[in-house]
Amino acid sequence: GVILGCLFGPPALYIWAVGLLAAGQSSTMTGTYAGQFVME
């Protein structure tokens, strides 16, 4: 992330952070849904 910021500037750093956050959210949602299916 820091390397991208140095190469492409602050905007790329924000995009990377948002992408990382989105990936974390989607994986959490997937894990939650999978957990619900297992519990049932």
C-alpha positions in Angstrom: 0.0 0.0 0.0 2.8 2.5 0.9 4.7 1.5 -2.2 1.6 2.2 -4.3 1.3 5.6 -2.6 4.9 6.4 -3.4 4.5 5.3 -7.1 1.1 6.7 -7.9 0.4 9.3 -5.2 -2.2 9.7 -2.5 -5.3 8.9 -4.7 -3.9 5.4 -5.4 -3.4 4.9 -1.7 -7.1 5.7 -1.0 -8.2 3.4 -3.8 -6.1 0.6 -2.3 -7.5 1.2 1.2 -11.1 1.2 -0.1 -10.4 -2.0 -2.1 -8.9 -3.7 0.9 -11.8 -2.6 3.1 -14.3 -3.9 0.5 -12.5 -7.2 0.3 -12.6 -7.5 4.1 -16.3 -6.7 4.2 -17.1 -9.2 1.4 -15.1 -12.0 3.1 -16.8 -11.3 6.4 -20.2 -11.4 4.8 -19.3 -14.7 3.1 -18.1 -16.2 6.4 -21.2 -15.1 8.2 -23.5 -16.6 5.5 -21.5 -19.8 5.5 -21.7 -19.9 9.3 -25.4 -19.5 9.3 -25.8 -22.4 6.8 -23.6 -24.6 9.0 -25.5 -23.7 12.2 -28.8 -24.6 10.6 
